[in-house]
Amino acid sequence: MQTEHFTVLNVKCGGCAANIKKGLATLEGIQVVEVDIKTGAVTVEGDKLDRGHLTNKLAELGYPET
């Protein structure tokens, strides 16, 4: 299993965290998504993760990487 860490903008509430989790869960290979609302930290675990694809998806969801 692979782990990728991101720090993203615009995470302000539990709804934001839920949007990120739901949006990333649609991608193949994603097993775990954790979001820290206070810091904007996003941790993704899964198989064959593509960091560029994850970064693009986060930006598409409205949470660009800092």
N, C-alpha and C positions, 0 to 999 in steps of 0.2 A: 504494500500500500504506500502511496505517495502522499505528501502533505505540502500544501502551498499556503503561504501567509501573505495577506494584503492589508494595507491601511487605506481605507476609502473615505471619501467625503460624503456629507449629507445624511449620515446615520443619526437620527434624532430620537427615535422611539422604537417601541416593540413592533410597530407596524412596518417600519423600515427593515428591521431585522427579519421579519416574516417575509417581506417582499424579496429580500436577498436569498433567503433559504429556498423559497418557492421557485424563484427564477433560476438559481443554479441547479436545483434538483432536476430540472428538465434536461440537463446535459448528461451525456453518457459517461458512466464510470464514477459519478459522484456518489459517495457513501455517507459522508458527514459534512455538514456546514455549520460552523459556529460563528456567531456575531457578537462582539462586545460593543454595546451601544455607547458606552462612555468614551472609548478610544477609537472607534471606527475600525477595529481590527476584525478581519474576516479570516477564518481558517477553514480550508477545504481539504478533505481527505478522500482519496479514491484511487482508482487504478488508471494508469495512462493519462494523467492530467496534463493538459496543454495550458501553460501559464498565459500565453498570449490570448488564447480563446476565452479563458476565464476573465482576464482583464477586460476584453471587449464586451463580454456579457455583462459584467458589473457596470461598465459605462453605459451600455444600452439600457440597463435597469434604472439608471440615474445615480449611480454610486461610483464615480470615477476614482481610480487609484490616485493617491496623493504623490 
